[in-house]
Amino acid sequence: MADVMKIDILRYRPETDQEPVWQSYDVPYTREMSVLEALAYIKDELDPTLSYRWSCRMAICGSCGMMVNGIPKLGCKTFLRDYPEGMKIEALANFPIERDLVVDMSDFIAKLEAIKPYIINDQPASLEDGCHNQSPKQLAQYKQFSMCINCGLCYAACPQYGLDNSFTGPAALALLHRYNQDSRDKGKAERMKIVNAEEGAWGCTFVGYCSQVCPKDVDPAAAIQLGKVESAKDYVIAMFKPGE
Amino acid sequence: MSKRKPYVRKMGATWWLKNTFHTKYIIREGSSLVIAIYSFVLLFGLFRLSQGAAAFNSWLEVMSHPAWLLFHLLSLVWTLYHSVTWFNLAPKAANLWIGQKRIPDNWIVTGMYAALALISLAGLVLVLI
């Protein structure tokens, strides 16, 4: 006989609710059961009206971000066995709730697009030039920052973004740093305008919680601090190049 | 017709009390306020020194009041807390390499403590000579 866990979920049904309300469910669970599986059980067996997002179930698609006991987590990577006292699940913080555990991420996606997350190079190497050579050091400059799965947990952890969503935010700035550090890329000058802006790297007050909650160890806080170093260098260099 | 009605949650003034990580962050940042007050007290002492020995001694006397001693002790503890937490974060802002290998984080943290020890020692020597 499986144990039963009481799971509280913050519900929001825009057609009927004026504001989100908590609802409890009793879920039988085993040691291997993830939060995502618990939600599937609730939807299949207890309440088909519950809405949540998910896709890969293996911590790579970034769809199932949610708050578990107030901490941003991936539902598929969080297990009921680690919460013997029960759990409270709610939609990812700092994003508007669309319905139940589904949030509106369009602002985050717009920010990701704005930083030009692709290699910019007016003179790309042709096939005749052979393959791109990159030293282990050149690869190490950006590899960690390329592991982002766009789950948005770092935005939910960032009080700066919560207080003022004009801040470009951790994932977008980490991705920006990733492309700026890529030895094949020549788009740094374009992206530095975003880094240098007040809502760019300088909007970050270095809380550091983004790196703490990142399920892929991207360390956006480090990327942003390194962005500040680059921005400071950019500022000094610009002083010697008036009119540009 | 769309039934969309996204609900935006407000962050109240107590947002930093809801998560211990954020609470520790605010405690760290709060030290800047205490250090600012401490700096003004110290500057005022310098101003009193410029007014002569009697003025400076009366300032010293005020400073020996238990409340001011407590304030100085609090400033020291808070500043040390800020330093320790800040030193731990320092490697994030450094991208230092030796050849093809990145300098380990603990080298940078140890370097910060070494710099603090050296500067403190230099300050002590300056005061004592």
Interface residues (C-beta under 8 A of the other chain):
Chain A: Y12 P14 E15 E19 P20 G70 I71 A93 N94 P96 I97 E98 D104 S135 P136 K137 A140 Q141 P159 G162 L163 T205 F206 V207 G208 Y209 S211 Q212 D219 A221 A222 Q225 L226 K228 V229
Chain B: K3 R4 K5 P6 Y7 V8 R9 M11 W15 W16 K18 N19 F21 H22 Y25 E29 L89 P91 K92 A93 N95 W97 Q100 R102
